[in-house]
Amino acid sequence: MSKQGGELVGKIVLFVLLSGVILFLGFFAGLIVSFSGGAIFYAPLVLVATAVLVLFLAFFLFLPTRHRRKVYVSLLAVVVLGGLTTAGYELREAYHNRIPVLSDQEVNMEPYRPFEDTGKLALLPEPSKLTITKDLPRLDGATALYPLYAAFAQAVYPRQEYDLYQSEVMVNTTPVAYKNLIEGRADLIFVAAPSEGQKAAARKQGKELKFTPIGREAFVFFVNASNPVTELTTEQIRGIYSGEITRWSEVGGEGGNIRAFQRPEDSGSQSMLVRVMDGRELAKPPKEDVESGMGGIISRTADYRNYKNALGYSFLFYATEMVRNGNICLLSIDGVKPERATIASGEYPLAAEFYAVTAGSDNPNVEKLIDWILSPQGQYLVEQTGYTPLSP
């Protein structure tokens, strides 16, 4: 073998060895970013960086010496471009993370647990006329209604520890609560009216859902406090969420696109929005890529972020009492403000009943508890918690 051929073989062996090291380090770096909260941006960046280093190594080893300066310049340009891209990404993320978020996960439910003695739950002025000491109905429900049915439990159930997710008084959100009821893991849930999907799931399991109204609540829309828009009509809301109205200037505001956030499918507030739409098809909601278990990435309906052009919705108690976000402004609908007085009088157009829902439990205490909730004592707790009782 000639000297030149021997050098070529040596370079090939060196290239294979060093490429293996680069690929191994790239794979290891990819694993780290995938499990440390940076998969969405940094995983592709690591992949590109690994490929660039392997390519640079090939050019460095196999190109003539006179061309290496061009390789160095090209590598430097790639490094600078990568640095600028990373800086831009981090600046964008810093801005994005500064925007307040309204989501179920933002509320700490621990202080609302029964018998925590935090002063968060409404109390009766006299002993409860119903006491249940055994065969406790298993309760579950919407996040916004947990302070209410936790107050029911505190008045009627024995003093003990009630875990938020696995006990006789759980708070697993509306979609999971319906699932638990239908599949027999809950006896009684406290929620808004169901979605078509939840009704279908009950029929599939041969379960008949029984809805008992226990109070009323307003479905509210809100914007950033700096938005000059203070009211919308029901028809404008339908236009916005169907995609027919896309700019704030079309509803009396300043120019700019409307960022109309939605809630996950089967949540209580999303089911209510579907009813407000009155048959109109919803536009696709804003999405966000989030990291799931094992380093994967999923696309989900984005939580409300309080951008200047944002529009969101929830129920009045949740939006005002639990979150207490001073940076949002509740909108009047059809000229009526969402207030306890307008809910009770029926003036506010988007008020709706919420329910105690059963699916054929054989626990004898379930009906006793529902009857007590409808009694003056139960309705007193509805009002003291911040909701509107059935008979104010």
C-alpha positions as CSV (number, residue, x, y, z in Angstrom):
1,M,0.0,0.0,0.0
2,S,1.3,3.5,-0.9
3,K,2.0,6.1,1.7
4,Q,-0.9,8.2,0.4
5,G,-3.2,5.1,0.6
6,G,-2.1,4.5,4.1
7,E,-2.8,8.1,5.1
8,L,-6.3,7.8,3.6
9,V,-7.1,4.6,5.5
10,G,-5.8,6.3,8.7
11,K,-8.1,9.2,8.1
12,I,-11.1,7.0,7.5
13,V,-10.4,5.0,10.7
14,L,-10.0,8.3,12.7
15,F,-13.2,9.7,11.1
16,V,-15.2,6.6,12.1
17,L,-13.8,6.7,15.7
18,L,-14.4,10.4,16.2
19,S,-17.8,10.3,14.5
20,G,-18.8,7.6,16.9
21,V,-17.7,9.7,19.9
22,I,-19.6,12.7,18.5
23,L,-22.7,10.7,17.9
24,F,-22.6,9.1,21.3
25,L,-22.2,12.5,23.0
26,G,-25.0,13.9,20.8
27,F,-27.3,11.0,21.8
28,F,-26.4,11.5,25.5
29,A,-27.0,15.3,25.2
30,G,-30.4,14.6,23.5
31,L,-31.5,12.4,26.4
32,I,-30.5,15.1,28.9
33,V,-32.5,17.8,27.2
34,S,-35.5,15.5,26.6
35,F,-35.9,14.8,30.3
36,S,-34.9,18.2,31.6
37,G,-37.6,20.5,30.1
38,G,-35.9,21.5,26.8
39,A,-37.0,18.9,24.3
40,I,-39.2,21.2,22.2
41,F,-36.3,23.4,21.1
42,Y,-33.1,21.9,22.3
43,A,-33.6,18.3,21.0
44,P,-33.6,19.4,17.4
45,L,-30.7,21.8,18.1
46,V,-28.6,19.0,19.5
47,L,-29.5,16.9,16.4
48,V,-28.4,19.7,14.0
49,A,-25.2,20.4,16.1
50,T,-24.2,16.7,16.0
51,A,-24.7,16.5,12.2
52,V,-22.7,19.8,11.7
53,L,-19.8,18.5,13.8
54,V,-19.7,15.2,11.9
55,L,-19.8,17.1,8.6
56,F,-17.1,19.5,9.8
57,L,-14.9,16.5,10.9
58,A,-15.2,15.1,7.4
59,F,-14.3,18.3,5.7
60,F,-11.4,18.8,8.1
61,L,-9.9,15.3,7.5
62,F,-10.5,14.9,3.8
63,L,-10.3,18.4,2.2
64,P,-6.9,19.7,1.2
65,T,-5.2,22.0,3.7
66,R,-5.7,25.0,1.6
67,H,-9.5,24.7,1.9
68,R,-9.6,24.4,5.7
69,R,-9.8,28.2,6.3
70,K,-13.2,28.1,4.5
71,V,-14.3,25.2,6.8
72,Y,-13.3,27.2,9.9
73,V,-15.2,30.3,8.7
74,S,-18.3,28.2,7.9
75,L,-18.1,26.5,11.3
76,L,-17.9,29.9,13.0
77,A,-20.9,31.2,11.0
78,V,-22.9,28.1,12.1
79,V,-21.9,28.6,15.7
80,V,-22.9,32.3,15.6
81,L,-26.2,31.5,13.9
82,G,-26.9,28.8,16.5
83,G,-26.1,31.2,19.3
84,L,-28.4,33.9,17.9
85,T,-31.2,31.3,17.4
86,T,-30.8,30.1,21.0
87,A,-30.8,33.6,22.4
88,G,-33.9,34.5,20.4
89,Y,-35.6,31.4,21.7
90,E,-34.7,32.1,25.3
91,L,-35.8,35.7,25.0
92,R,-39.2,34.6,23.5
93,E,-39.6,32.0,26.3
94,A,-38.8,34.6,29.0
95,Y,-41.5,37.0,27.5
96,H,-44.0,34.1,27.1
97,N,-43.5,32.9,30.7
98,R,-44.0,36.5,32.1
99,I,-47.6,36.5,30.8
100,P,-50.0,35.4,33.5
101,V,-51.7,32.1,33.0
102,L,-55.2,31.1,34.0
103,S,-55.6,27.3,34.4
104,D,-56.8,24.7,36.8
105,Q,-53.2,24.0,37.7
106,E,-52.6,27.6,38.9
107,V,-54.9,27.1,41.9
108,N,-53.6,25.3,45.0
109,M,-56.5,23.2,46.3
110,E,-54.9,22.0,49.5
111,P,-56.2,24.9,51.7
112,Y,-59.8,24.0,50.5
113,R,-59.7,20.4,51.9
114,P,-62.3,19.6,54.5
115,F,-61.1,20.1,58.1
116,E,-57.9,21.9,57.1
117,D,-59.0,24.8,59.3
118,T,-57.7,27.4,56.9
119,G,-60.8,29.6,56.9
120,K,-61.3,28.9,53.2
121,L,-64.5,26.9,53.5
122,A,-68.0,28.3,54.3
123,L,-69.3,27.2,57.7
124,L,-72.9,26.7,59.0
125,P,-73.9,28.9,61.9
126,E,-75.4,25.9,63.7
127,P,-74.8,22.1,63.7
128,S,-75.7,20.2,60.5
129,K,-79.1,18.5,60.5
130,L,-77.5,15.6,58.6
131,T,-74.5,13.6,59.8
132,I,-73.0,10.7,57.9
133,T,-70.4,8.6,59.8
134,K,-70.2,5.4,57.6
135,D,-70.8,4.5,54.0
136,L,-69.6,8.0,53.0
137,P,-70.7,8.8,49.4
138,R,-67.5,9.2,47.3
139,L,-67.5,12.8,45.9
140,D,-65.7,14.2,42.9
141,G,-66.2,17.2,40.7
142,A,-65.0,20.4,38.9
143,T,-62.1,22.4,40.3
144,A,-64.3,25.5,40.7
145,L,-66.9,23.6,42.7
146,Y,-64.5,21.9,45.1
147,P,-64.7,24.6,47.7
148,L,-68.5,24.1,47.7
149,Y,-68.7,20.3,48.1
150,A,-65.7,20.3,50.4
151,A,-67.8,22.6,52.6
152,F,-70.7,20.1,52.3
153,A,-68.3,17.3,53.4
154,Q,-66.9,19.3,56.3
155,A,-70.5,19.9,57.6
156,V,-71.7,16.3,57.2
157,Y,-68.7,13.9,57.1
158,P,-66.5,12.8,60.1
159,R,-63.3,14.7,60.7
160,Q,-60.4,12.9,59.0
161,E,-57.9,13.3,56.2
162,Y,-59.4,13.6,52.7
163,D,-56.8,13.3,49.9
164,L,-57.5,15.5,46.9
165,Y,-57.3,12.6,44.4
166,Q,-58.0,9.4,46.2
167,S,-60.5,9.7,49.1
168,E,-64.2,10.2,49.7
169,V,-63.8,13.9,48.7
170,M,-61.8,14.2,45.5
171,V,-61.2,16.9,43.0
172,N,-60.1,15.4,39.7
173,T,-61.6,18.0,37.3
174,T,-64.8,17.7,35.3
175,P,-63.7,15.2,32.6
176,V,-62.2,12.8,35.2
177,A,-65.2,13.2,37.6
178,Y,-67.6,12.2,34.9
179,K,-65.4,9.2,34.0
180,N,-65.1,8.2,37.7
181,L,-68.9,8.4,38.1
182,I,-69.6,6.4,35.0
183,E,-67.1,3.7,35.9
184,G,-68.2,3.5,39.5
185,R,-65.3,5.2,41.3
186,A,-67.5,8.0,42.5
187,D,-71.1,8.0,43.8
188,L,-71.8,11.7,43.4
189,I,-70.2,14.5,41.4
190,F,-70.6,18.2,41.3
191,V,-70.2,19.6,37.8
192,A,-71.7,21.7,35.0
193,A,-73.9,20.0,32.3
194,P,-72.1,17.3,30.4
195,S,-70.7,17.3,26.9
196,E,-72.1,15.1,24.1
197,G,-69.0,12.8,24.6
198,Q,-69.8,12.4,28.3
199,K,-73.4,11.5,27.6
200,A,-72.3,9.0,25.0
201,A,-69.8,7.4,27.4
202,A,-72.6,7.0,30.0
203,R,-74.9,5.3,27.4
204,K,-72.1,3.0,26.3
205,Q,-71.7,1.8,30.0
206,G,-75.5,1.4,30.3
207,K,-75.6,4.2,33.0
208,E,-78.4,6.8,33.3
209,L,-77.1,10.1,34.5
210,K,-79.4,11.9,37.0
211,F,-79.0,15.7,37.3
212,T,-80.1,17.6,40.3
213,P,-79.7,21.4,40.1
214,I,-78.1,22.7,43.3
215,G,-77.2,26.3,42.4
216,R,-76.6,28.8,39.6
217,E,-73.5,30.3,38.2
218,A,-72.5,32.8,35.5
219,F,-70.4,31.8,32.5
220,V,-68.1,34.8,32.0
221,F,-65.7,36.1,29.4
222,F,-62.7,38.2,30.2
223,V,-59.9,40.2,28.6
224,N,-56.6,41.8,29.6
225,A,-57.4,44.8,31.9
226,S,-55.7,47.2,29.4
227,N,-58.2,46.1,26.6
228,P,-60.7,49.0,26.0
229,V,-63.5,46.5,25.1
230,T,-65.8,46.2,28.2
231,E,-68.7,44.3,26.7
232,L,-69.7,41.9,23.9
233,T,-73.0,40.6,22.7
234,T,-73.8,36.9,22.6
235,E,-73.8,37.1,18.8
236,Q,-70.4,38.7,18.8
237,I,-69.1,35.9,21.0
238,R,-70.4,33.3,18.5
239,G,-68.8,35.2,15.7
240,I,-65.4,35.3,17.4
241,Y,-65.4,31.7,18.4
242,S,-66.6,30.5,15.0
243,G,-63.8,32.4,13.3
244,E,-66.1,34.9,11.6
245,I,-64.8,37.8,13.7
246,T,-61.0,37.9,14.0
247,R,-60.1,41.5,15.0
248,W,-60.9,43.6,18.0
249,S,-61.7,46.6,15.7
250,E,-64.8,44.6,14.5
251,V,-66.3,44.7,18.0
252,G,-65.5,48.3,19.0
253,G,-61.9,47.8,20.2
254,E,-58.5,48.8,18.9
255,G,-57.0,47.0,15.9
256,G,-55.3,43.7,16.3
257,N,-56.1,40.0,16.0
258,I,-58.2,38.4,18.7
259,R,-56.4,35.6,20.4
260,A,-59.5,33.6,21.5
261,F,-58.4,30.9,23.9
262,Q,-60.5,27.8,24.6
263,R,-60.6,25.1,27.2
264,P,-59.9,21.3,26.8
265,E,-62.6,19.2,25.4
266,D,-65.1,17.8,28.0
267,S,-64.2,20.4,30.6
268,G,-67.3,22.1,32.1
269,S,-66.5,25.5,30.7
270,Q,-65.8,24.1,27.2
271,S,-69.2,22.3,27.3
272,M,-70.8,25.6,28.2
273,L,-69.1,27.4,25.3
274,V,-70.5,24.7,22.9
275,R,-74.0,25.5,24.3
276,V,-73.5,29.2,23.9
277,M,-72.5,28.6,20.2
278,D,-76.0,27.3,19.6
279,G,-75.0,24.9,16.9
280,R,-72.2,27.0,15.3
281,E,-68.9,25.1,14.7
282,L,-66.0,26.2,16.9
283,A,-62.9,27.5,15.2
284,K,-59.7,25.5,16.1
285,P,-58.3,26.7,19.4
286,P,-54.8,28.0,20.0
287,K,-52.4,25.1,20.6
288,E,-49.2,24.7,22.5
289,D,-46.6,22.0,22.4
290,V,-45.9,20.6,25.8
291,E,-43.6,17.9,27.1
292,S,-45.2,14.6,28.1
293,G,-43.8,11.7,30.1
294,M,-40.7,9.9,28.8
295,G,-39.5,13.0,27.0
296,G,-42.2,13.1,24.4
297,I,-44.0,16.1,23.0
298,I,-47.8,16.5,22.7
299,S,-49.9,19.3,21.3
300,R,-52.8,20.4,23.5
301,T,-55.3,23.2,23.8
302,A,-53.3,26.2,25.2
303,D,-54.1,27.5,28.7
304,Y,-55.3,31.2,28.7
305,R,-52.4,33.6,28.7
306,N,-53.2,37.2,29.5
307,Y,-51.9,38.8,26.3
308,K,-53.2,42.3,25.5
309,N,-55.2,40.8,22.6
310,A,-56.5,37.7,24.6
311,L,-60.1,36.6,25.2
312,G,-60.9,33.8,27.6
313,Y,-63.8,32.4,29.6
314,S,-64.6,30.5,32.8
315,F,-67.2,30.5,35.5
316,L,-67.6,33.6,37.7
317,F,-66.6,32.1,41.0
318,Y,-63.4,30.5,39.6
319,A,-62.4,33.6,37.7
320,T,-62.9,36.0,40.6
321,E,-62.7,34.3,44.0
322,M,-60.2,31.5,43.4
323,V,-57.7,33.1,41.0
324,R,-58.2,36.7,42.0
325,N,-56.3,37.9,38.9
326,G,-56.4,41.6,39.0
327,N,-55.0,41.8,35.5
328,I,-58.2,40.6,33.8
329,C,-61.5,42.4,33.2
330,L,-64.8,40.6,33.2
331,L,-67.0,41.6,30.2
332,S,-70.6,42.6,30.3
333,I,-72.7,40.4,28.0
334,D,-75.6,41.9,26.1
335,G,-75.2,45.0,28.3
336,V,-75.5,43.1,31.6
337,K,-72.6,42.7,34.1
338,P,-71.9,39.2,35.5
339,E,-72.9,39.8,39.2
340,R,-74.6,37.8,41.9
341,A,-77.7,40.1,41.6
342,T,-78.0,39.7,37.8
343,I,-77.6,35.9,38.1
344,A,-80.3,35.6,40.7
345,S,-82.7,37.9,38.8
346,G,-82.1,36.1,35.5
347,E,-80.9,39.2,33.7
348,Y,-77.4,37.9,33.0
349,P,-77.9,35.9,29.8
350,L,-75.2,33.3,30.3
351,A,-76.1,32.1,33.8
352,A,-76.6,28.3,34.1
353,E,-77.4,25.7,36.8
354,F,-74.7,23.4,38.1
355,Y,-75.6,19.9,39.3
356,A,-75.1,17.1,41.7
357,V,-75.0,14.1,39.3
358,T,-75.5,10.4,40.1
359,A,-75.4,7.3,38.0
360,G,-77.3,4.7,39.9
361,S,-75.3,4.4,43.1
362,D,-76.5,1.8,45.7
363,N,-75.1,3.9,48.6
364,P,-78.2,4.8,50.7
365,N,-76.6,8.0,51.9
366,V,-76.3,9.6,48.4
367,E,-80.0,10.7,48.2
368,K,-79.9,11.8,51.9
369,L,-76.9,14.1,51.0
370,I,-78.6,15.5,47.9
371,D,-81.8,16.2,49.9
372,W,-79.7,18.0,52.6
373,I,-77.9,20.1,49.9
374,L,-81.3,21.3,48.7
375,S,-82.3,22.1,52.2
376,P,-81.9,25.6,53.7
377,Q,-78.6,24.5,55.3
378,G,-77.1,23.2,52.0
379,Q,-78.3,26.3,50.1
380,Y,-76.8,28.5,52.8
381,L,-73.4,27.0,52.1
382,V,-74.0,27.5,48.3
383,E,-74.5,31.2,48.9
384,Q,-71.7,31.6,51.5
385,T,-69.2,29.9,49.2
386,G,-69.9,32.5,46.6
387,Y,-72.5,30.9,44.3
388,T,-76.1,31.7,43.7
389,P,-78.6,29.4,45.5
390,L,-81.6,28.1,43.7
391,S,-84.0,30.3,45.8
392,P,-82.2,33.4,46.9
